[in-house]
Amino acid sequence: MSRIYLLHKPYRVLCQFTDPRGRRTLADYLDIPDVYAAGRLDYDSEGLLLLTDDGALIHRISDPRHKLAKTYWVQVEGEPDATAMRALRDGVTLNDGPTAPAKVRRLEGPEPTPRDPPVRHRETIPTTWLEIELREGRNRQVRRMTAHIGHPTLRLIRAAIGPWTLSSLASGAWRSETLNAPKAPAKPKHAASRRRRR
């Protein structure tokens, strides 16, 4: 039996518990001893981060050989056309080689809650929300993929890792689960407002 913690990491928070430069870290949101992040999420990205004290579970989640699906909500500059969307689905060639095919669709329903600070707004350039599912984990891969097709990422939220989803967790909030048996995958839902727990 393992315990896993699901944290909605806010924007501009480090995926570590200390920082000599005084930036915000996981310790500002989660006060549980001896847990470690299963994988990383960039300082300027938001969304689901999994933490546990179970080393074997961390390995199963974070090792790219297990190809655990990760789902992202991505706000990009402009409006990708059918050719750009097909390129993301088929795979694009980055400086470290071609990417594997990805599941990509325009995000339906209400947009995720606003970020603090907000994303820059330009009257003459629209933005589009995409949902991108990957089974590989290169450094800043989603941002590099959207830049490659000419639509830079403005905001990136990780919505799901395998069967674990952001669900209704508000930014900075967390919940815990006990793992007794494998969980069935669930489709991620947009984050809704919820009081932050410490």
N, C-alpha and C positions, 0 to 999 in steps of 0.2 A: 504494500500500500504506500503510495507516494502522495505528497501534497504539492500542488502547483498553484502559483499565483499569477493572475492575469492583470496586468497594469496597462492602463491607457496612458502611454508616455506622452507628455506634452511637447510642444515645439521648444527647441533650444534647451533640452535637458540631456545631460550625458548619460550613457548607458554604463555607469559605474557609480560606486557609492561615495567616492571622495574625489576632490579636485583641488589642487594647490592654488589654482587661479580663482577660486571662489565662485565658479559657475554652478548652476543648479544641477543636482545629481539625483539618482534614484532614492537616496537617503531623505530627500525632501518630501517623498511621497509614500515610501514603504519602510516601516520600522520593524523589520523582521530579521532576526540574526541568522547568519550562515546560509543565506540564499544567494544564488548566482543566476545571471541572465543566461538563458538558452538561446544564444545568438545575439546579434547586435541590431540596433536601429540608429541610423545617423542622427547626429545632434540636431540637424535641421529638418528631420522627419518626425512624424507623430504616429500614434497608434499602438497596436497590440505588441506587448513585450511579455514573454513568459519567463518566470523565475521559479527555481526550485532548489532544494538541497540534495536532490538525487542525481548523482553524477552520470549514471547510466541513462537516465531520462534526458538530461541535457545533451548527451551525445546523440541520442536517437532524434532529438528535435533539430539540433544545429548542424549535424554532419550532412553535407550536400549529397553524399552517396545514398542517403535514404530518400532523397527527392520529395521531401514533404512540401506540399503545395502552399504557397503564400499568396494571399490576395491583397491587392493594393487599390485604394481609391486615389486617383491621380488627376489633379487639376492642371491642364496644359494650356499654354497660350495658343489662341487660334482655334480653328475647327478642322480637325483632321478629316480628309476626304477618304473615299473608299480605298484608294491606292495606299495611303499612309496606314490605314487600319490593317489592310492585308499584309503590309510589310511587318508590322508588329506581330501579327499572328504567325506568319511564316518564319520569322527570325531575321534579324538584321546583323550585319557584320560590323563589330566594334573593333577597337584597336587591340583587344585581346582575343579576337576570333568571333565566329558567328554565334549568335544566341540560339537557344532551342526554341521551337515554336511555343507560343504563349496563347492563352485564352484572353481575348480582348473584346470589350463591348462598351458602348456608351452607357454611363450610369443613369439608371432610371430613378424616378422619385425625387423627393426633396434633397437638396444639397446638404452635405455635412455641416454641422454647426460652425459658425465663424471662428477663425483663429485669432489669438491675441499674441502679438500684433497682427492685424489683418494683412492679407495678401495685397500687394499693390494693385490698384485698379487703373486701367487705361480705357477711356471712353471709346477710342477708335478700334480697339482690339478685343474681340470677344474671347471668352475662355470656355473650355469644355471639360467636363468630368468624365474620366474613363475608369473602368474596372479592369485591372490587369492581373492575371494569375500566372505565376512563374513556378517552376520546379527546379530552378538553379539559383544560386545566390552570390553573384559577383558583386564586387564593390560598386555601389551607386548605380546598379544596373538599370533600374527603371528610368532614372534621370538621363542616363546616357542613351537609352533606347529612344525616348521621346525627343531628345535633342537631335538624334540621328535623322529622324523623319521631319525635322523642322518645326517641332512644337515643344519648346522647352517646358519642363515641369515647374509649376509655380508652387504647388503644394502637394505633399505626399503623405497619405495615411495608410498604415498597414491595418487591414480589416480582419484578417484571419491568418492563422498558421495551422495547417492541417484541420483537425476538428474543432480547434479553439477559435472563438470569434470575439470581436470587440463588443458585439451586441449593443446593450444600452449603457455601457460604461462611459461616463463623462470624462473629459480630459483631467488627468490627475487622480482618477478613482481606480480602485482595484477590487478584485474578488478572488476567493480561493476555491479550489476544487480538490476533492480526494479522488484519486485514480484507483478504482477497484477493477475495472475492466475497460477494454478499448471503447472509445466513444465513437458514435456514428457522426460523420461530417454534417455540419449544419451550414446553411447559406448565411453569409454575414448580412446583418441589417445595419442601417444607418445609426450612428451614435445619437442617443437622445440625452437630454439634460438629466443629470442625476447628482445628488450631493456627494461631495468628495469624502471618502472615508480615510482616516489616518490609522 
